[in-house]
Amino acid sequence: MPWHVGKGSKFFQNARVPLWIRKSKTYTRSCLRGLLQTDGSIYEDRGYLMVNFSNNTKILAEDVYAMLNIIGFSPTFTETSAGCNTKYTVRLARNARSLIESISLQKNNHENE
């Protein structure tokens, strides 16, 4: 990604997923796993499993949305304003378990530790 540790936030560096990753389903799955492990969440809402990606970098959230579509999922994309900040959320409500399995996504559940 055109983002470098120690050189400022992803927002100010306008980080996004490189085209060569987005062109490959194999690389897309691996990249999604990393992005969802860092800026994502898995949770239940009214008994349904959900996968969520939230970020304040619009282009990065749009890339996550597009990559999920590329590998066959249909997420939603929302913008939420809070003062002078905007949060972008990509949410997968349908087939969340299938996504989790297809990209081998694992999140720590600290409630059970």
N, CA and C of each residue as an Amber inpcrd file, in Angstrom:
protein
   339
   0.8420000  -1.1750000   0.0000000   0.0000000   0.0000000   0.0000000
   0.8870000   1.2380000   0.0000000   0.4420000   2.2920000  -0.5940000
   1.2470000   3.5100000  -0.5580000   1.1110000   4.2100000   0.7880000
   1.3550000   3.4880000   1.8430000   1.3040000   4.0020000   3.1940000
   2.5330000   3.4910000   3.9060000   3.1710000   4.3600000   4.6560000
   4.4170000   3.9880000   5.3100000   4.3230000   4.2360000   6.8020000
   4.7190000   3.2350000   7.5880000   4.7310000   3.3540000   9.0390000
   5.6550000   4.5000000   9.4290000   5.1900000   5.3250000  10.3730000
   6.0100000   6.4200000  10.8730000   5.9980000   7.6650000  10.0150000
   5.2400000   7.6640000   8.9270000   5.2030000   8.8170000   8.0280000
   3.8520000   9.5200000   8.0560000   3.0670000   9.2660000   9.0910000
   1.7610000   9.9060000   9.1980000   0.6340000   8.8980000   9.0480000
  -0.5660000   9.3730000   9.2610000  -1.7360000   8.4960000   9.2410000
  -2.0700000   8.0310000   7.8250000  -2.8570000   6.9460000   7.7500000
  -3.3300000   6.4580000   6.4580000  -4.1750000   7.5360000   5.7710000
  -4.8810000   8.3140000   6.5840000  -5.7310000   9.3720000   6.0320000
  -4.8910000  10.4080000   5.2930000  -3.8550000  10.9220000   5.9360000
  -3.0370000  11.9710000   5.3190000  -2.1760000  11.4450000   4.1820000
  -1.8610000  10.1540000   4.2150000  -1.1030000   9.5530000   3.1190000
  -2.0140000   9.0530000   1.9980000  -3.3340000   9.1760000   2.2160000
  -4.3320000   8.7310000   1.2350000  -4.0820000   7.2810000   0.8080000
  -3.9100000   6.4220000   1.8170000  -3.6020000   5.0130000   1.5830000
  -4.7170000   4.3190000   0.8230000  -4.3050000   3.4190000  -0.0510000
  -5.2600000   2.5900000  -0.7660000  -4.6060000   1.2790000  -1.1340000
  -5.4010000   0.3340000  -1.5880000  -4.8920000  -0.9760000  -1.9860000
  -4.3940000  -0.8700000  -3.4270000  -3.1570000  -1.2800000  -3.6830000
  -2.6190000  -1.1900000  -5.0480000  -3.4210000  -2.0210000  -6.0500000
  -3.4290000  -1.5620000  -7.2780000  -4.1810000  -2.2180000  -8.3440000
  -3.7500000  -3.6750000  -8.5430000  -2.4670000  -3.9800000  -8.4220000
  -1.9990000  -5.3530000  -8.6490000  -2.5940000  -6.3210000  -7.6290000
  -2.9120000  -5.8190000  -6.4390000  -3.5890000  -6.6660000  -5.4420000
  -5.0540000  -6.8140000  -5.8190000  -5.6890000  -5.7130000  -6.1890000
  -7.1150000  -5.7510000  -6.5270000  -7.4040000  -6.5730000  -7.7820000
  -6.3970000  -6.7620000  -8.6420000  -6.5880000  -7.5400000  -9.8680000
  -6.5150000  -9.0480000  -9.6380000  -6.0300000  -9.4750000  -8.4880000
  -5.8600000 -10.8950000  -8.1960000  -6.7800000 -11.3090000  -7.0420000
  -7.6200000 -12.3070000  -7.2730000  -8.5060000 -12.7700000  -6.2020000
  -7.7080000 -13.3610000  -5.0400000  -6.5940000 -14.0100000  -5.3320000
  -5.7600000 -14.5850000  -4.2760000  -5.1800000 -13.4860000  -3.3960000
  -4.5960000 -12.4640000  -4.0210000  -4.0330000 -11.3470000  -3.2550000
  -5.1280000 -10.5410000  -2.5660000  -6.2720000 -10.4230000  -3.2300000
  -7.4000000  -9.6930000  -2.6460000  -7.8420000 -10.3520000  -1.3460000
  -7.9570000 -11.6740000  -1.3370000  -8.3660000 -12.3810000  -0.1160000
  -7.3580000 -12.1590000   1.0120000  -6.0750000 -12.2570000   0.6980000
  -5.0400000 -12.0520000   1.7150000  -5.0510000 -10.6260000   2.2420000
  -5.2070000  -9.6670000   1.3480000  -5.2430000  -8.2600000   1.7490000
  -6.4690000  -7.9750000   2.6190000  -7.6260000  -8.5040000   2.2150000
  -8.8400000  -8.3240000   3.0210000  -8.6640000  -8.9010000   4.4130000
  -8.0500000 -10.0740000   4.5030000  -7.8200000 -10.6810000   5.8130000
  -7.0190000  -9.7220000   6.6960000  -5.9450000  -9.1590000   6.1800000
  -5.1270000  -8.2270000   6.9590000  -5.8760000  -6.9640000   7.3430000
  -6.6030000  -6.3830000   6.3950000  -7.3440000  -5.1520000   6.6830000
  -8.4470000  -5.3870000   7.7080000  -9.1430000  -6.5220000   7.5910000
 -10.2210000  -6.8140000   8.5340000  -9.6830000  -7.2000000   9.9100000
  -8.5020000  -7.7890000   9.9650000  -7.9180000  -8.1160000  11.2640000
  -7.4800000  -6.8540000  12.0010000  -7.1150000  -5.8050000  11.2600000
  -6.6660000  -4.5780000  11.9160000  -7.7800000  -3.5540000  12.1070000
  -8.5700000  -3.2910000  11.0780000  -9.6000000  -2.2470000  11.1390000
 -11.0100000  -2.8030000  11.0170000 -11.1720000  -4.0850000  11.2650000
 -12.4810000  -4.7120000  11.1120000 -12.9940000  -5.3000000  12.4070000
 -14.2110000  -5.8020000  12.3320000 -14.8140000  -6.4680000  13.4870000
 -15.7700000  -7.5480000  13.0000000 -15.9510000  -8.5370000  13.8510000
 -16.9350000  -9.6000000  13.6340000 -17.8540000  -9.5480000  14.8480000
 -19.1440000  -9.5080000  14.6180000 -20.0760000  -9.4140000  15.7420000
 -21.4370000  -9.9600000  15.3370000 -22.2850000 -10.1570000  16.3210000
 -23.6590000 -10.5770000  16.0640000 -24.5970000  -9.4120000  16.2850000
 -25.5590000  -9.2790000  15.3870000 -26.5880000  -8.2630000  15.5000000
 -27.9280000  -8.9550000  15.3060000 -28.7220000  -8.9920000  16.3630000
 -30.0340000  -9.6510000  16.3430000 -29.9380000 -11.0940000  15.8580000
 -28.8650000 -11.7730000  16.2910000 -28.6950000 -13.1840000  15.9630000
 -28.0110000 -13.4550000  14.6360000 -27.6520000 -12.4080000  13.8930000
 -26.9860000 -12.5830000  12.6010000 -25.5250000 -12.1730000  12.7110000
 -24.6440000 -12.9760000  12.1340000 -23.2220000 -12.6870000  12.1370000
 -22.9190000 -11.5780000  11.1340000 -22.1070000 -10.6080000  11.5310000
 -21.7480000  -9.4600000  10.6910000 -20.2300000  -9.3110000  10.6320000
 -19.7440000  -8.7900000   9.5100000 -18.3470000  -8.3870000   9.3740000
 -18.3600000  -6.9190000   8.9940000 -17.5460000  -6.1340000   9.6860000
 -17.5470000  -4.6900000   9.5510000 -16.1230000  -4.1890000   9.3350000
 -15.9290000  -3.2390000   8.4350000 -14.6520000  -2.5490000   8.2640000
 -14.9290000  -1.0620000   8.3980000 -14.2420000  -0.3900000   9.3150000
 -14.4350000   1.0510000   9.5230000 -13.0940000   1.7550000   9.4270000
 -13.1170000   2.9240000   8.7780000 -11.8850000   3.6690000   8.5670000
 -12.2490000   5.1090000   8.2530000 -11.2990000   6.0160000   8.4150000
 -11.5750000   7.4050000   8.0520000 -10.9430000   7.7740000   6.7120000
 -10.4270000   6.7950000   5.9880000  -9.8510000   7.0080000   4.6590000
 -10.8290000   6.4540000   3.6240000 -11.5160000   7.3520000   2.9450000
 -12.5920000   6.9460000   2.0390000 -12.1080000   6.0020000   0.9460000
 -10.9870000   6.3150000   0.3010000 -10.5150000   5.4870000  -0.8100000
 -10.1800000   4.0710000  -0.3430000  -9.6530000   3.9420000   0.8700000
  -9.3450000   2.6160000   1.4080000 -10.6300000   1.8330000   1.6830000
 -11.6250000   2.4910000   2.2510000 -12.9180000   1.8310000   2.4870000
 -13.5710000   1.4490000   1.1530000 -13.4540000   2.3070000   0.1420000
 -13.9990000   1.9810000  -1.1770000 -13.2720000   0.7750000  -1.7800000
 -11.9590000   0.6940000  -1.5550000 -11.2050000  -0.4660000  -2.0370000
 -11.6900000  -1.7440000  -1.3640000 -11.9330000  -1.7040000  -0.0510000
 -12.4340000  -2.8780000   0.6680000 -13.7970000  -3.2800000   0.1070000
 -14.6580000  -2.3030000  -0.1020000 -15.9790000  -2.5550000  -0.6830000
 -15.8430000  -3.2390000  -2.0540000 -14.9820000  -2.6930000  -2.9140000
 -14.7910000  -3.2490000  -4.2580000 -14.2020000  -4.6590000  -4.1990000
 -13.2350000  -4.8740000  -3.3010000 -12.6090000  -6.1880000  -3.2080000
 -13.6030000  -7.2450000  -2.7340000 -14.4700000  -6.8830000  -1.8060000
 -15.5030000  -7.8280000  -1.3670000 -16.4190000  -8.1920000  -2.5320000
 -16.7580000  -7.2160000  -3.3590000 -17.5700000  -7.4880000  -4.5460000
 -16.8280000  -8.3920000  -5.5200000 -15.5350000  -8.1490000  -5.7060000
 -14.7210000  -8.9440000  -6.6330000 -14.7440000 -10.4200000  -6.2660000
 -14.7260000 -10.7140000  -4.9590000 -14.7080000 -12.1240000  -4.5520000
 -16.1110000 -12.6790000  -4.2760000 -17.1390000 -11.9380000  -4.7050000
 -18.4890000 -12.4870000  -4.7140000 -19.4050000 -12.1250000  -3.5670000
 -19.0640000 -11.1090000  -2.7920000 -19.9180000 -10.7080000  -1.6710000
 -20.5760000  -9.3660000  -1.9870000 -21.6580000  -9.0620000  -1.2690000
 -22.4240000  -7.8320000  -1.5070000 -22.5160000  -7.0040000  -0.2250000
 -21.4750000  -6.2340000   0.0880000 -21.4990000  -5.4190000   1.2950000
 -22.2800000  -4.1200000   1.0850000 -22.4740000  -3.4060000   2.1840000
 -23.0260000  -2.0530000   2.1170000 -21.9040000  -1.0730000   2.4550000
 -22.0650000   0.1650000   2.0260000 -21.0790000   1.2160000   2.2720000
 -21.8130000   2.4130000   2.8570000 -21.3720000   2.8790000   4.0160000
 -22.0070000   4.0440000   4.6240000 -20.9660000   5.0620000   5.0630000
 -21.3810000   6.3150000   5.0760000 -20.5810000   7.4230000   5.5950000
 -21.2950000   8.0020000   6.7960000 -20.5660000   8.2080000   7.8820000
 -21.1400000   8.7930000   9.0800000 -20.2880000   9.9760000   9.4930000
 -20.9050000  11.1460000   9.5880000 -20.1720000  12.3480000   9.9930000
 -20.2850000  12.5510000  11.4930000 -19.1500000  12.9170000  12.0750000
 -19.0960000  13.2470000  13.5020000 -18.2360000  14.4890000  13.6290000
 -18.8840000  15.6310000  13.6750000 -18.1350000  16.8860000  13.7050000
 -17.4320000  17.1000000  12.3780000 -16.1180000  17.2980000  12.4310000
 -15.3630000  17.5240000  11.1930000 -14.7620000  16.2210000  10.6540000
 -15.0630000  15.0980000  11.2850000 -14.5480000  13.8010000  10.8370000
 -15.6460000  12.9830000  10.1760000 -15.2450000  12.1420000   9.2430000
 -16.1760000  11.2270000   8.5910000 -15.6420000   9.8140000   8.7300000
 -16.5250000   8.8930000   9.1000000 -16.1660000   7.4820000   9.2080000
 -16.8490000   6.7470000   8.0650000 -16.0850000   5.8890000   7.4120000
 -16.5950000   5.0880000   6.3060000 -16.6680000   3.6400000   6.7790000
 -17.8230000   3.0340000   6.5790000 -18.0390000   1.6750000   7.0620000
 -18.4990000   0.7780000   5.9270000 -17.8230000  -0.3450000   5.7940000
 -18.2160000  -1.3890000   4.8610000 -18.7200000  -2.5400000   5.7290000
 -19.9480000  -2.9570000   5.4880000 -20.5710000  -3.9680000   6.3460000
 -21.0950000  -5.1100000   5.4950000 -20.7880000  -6.3170000   5.9410000
 -21.3070000  -7.5080000   5.2730000 -22.2280000  -8.2180000   6.2420000
 -23.5060000  -8.2600000   5.8850000 -24.4960000  -8.8960000   6.7460000
 -24.8700000 -10.2730000   6.2100000 -24.9030000 -10.4090000   4.9250000
 -25.2940000 -11.6690000   4.3070000 -24.0350000 -12.4710000   3.9710000
 -24.0220000 -13.7230000   4.3180000 -22.9010000 -14.6160000   4.0240000
 -21.6150000 -14.2450000   4.7540000 -21.7300000 -13.6370000   5.9290000
 -20.5410000 -13.2500000   6.6970000 -19.7000000 -14.4670000   7.0610000
 -20.3330000 -15.5450000   7.4610000 -19.5850000 -16.7500000   7.8290000
 -18.8060000 -17.2920000   6.6320000 -19.3980000 -17.2240000   5.4630000
 -18.7330000 -17.6770000   4.2470000 -17.4820000 -16.8290000   3.9680000
 -17.5800000 -15.5210000   4.1690000 -16.4120000 -14.6520000   4.0040000
 -15.3300000 -15.0210000   5.0070000 -15.7050000 -15.1700000   6.2500000
 -14.7500000 -15.5010000   7.3130000 -13.9840000 -16.7740000   6.9570000
 -14.6980000 -17.7580000   6.4690000 -14.0600000 -19.0220000   6.0910000
 -13.2140000 -18.8720000   4.8340000 -13.6950000 -18.1310000   3.8390000
 -12.9850000 -18.0480000   2.5570000 -11.6700000 -17.2710000   2.6520000
 -11.5630000 -16.3460000   3.6150000 -10.3070000 -15.6050000   3.7560000
  -9.5470000 -15.9960000   5.0220000 -10.0460000 -17.0210000   5.7220000
  -9.4220000 -17.4990000   6.9770000  -9.2640000 -16.3660000   7.9860000
 -10.3140000 -15.5830000   8.1610000 -10.2870000 -14.4460000   9.0810000
 -10.4070000 -14.9270000  10.5120000  -9.5150000 -14.4180000  11.3580000
  -9.5510000 -14.7380000  12.7800000  -9.3960000 -13.4440000  13.5670000
 -10.2880000 -13.2500000  14.4930000 -10.2140000 -12.1020000  15.4080000
 -10.1720000 -12.6610000  16.8080000  -9.3840000 -12.0390000  17.6700000
  -9.3350000 -12.4660000  19.0700000 -10.6090000 -12.0680000  19.7750000
 -11.1440000 -12.9780000  20.5550000 -12.3110000 -12.7060000  21.3850000
 -11.8290000 -12.6110000  22.8180000 -11.6120000 -11.4040000  23.2970000
 -11.0500000 -11.1980000  24.6180000 -12.0260000 -11.5210000  25.7440000
 -13.3130000 -11.6800000  25.4330000 -14.2970000 -12.0170000  26.4580000
 -14.0440000 -13.4100000  27.0200000 -13.4860000 -14.2980000  26.2240000
 -13.2840000 -15.6910000  26.6340000 -11.8890000 -15.9510000  27.2160000
 -11.0680000 -14.9360000  27.3850000  -9.7070000 -15.1280000  27.8920000
  -9.6630000 -15.0990000  29.3840000
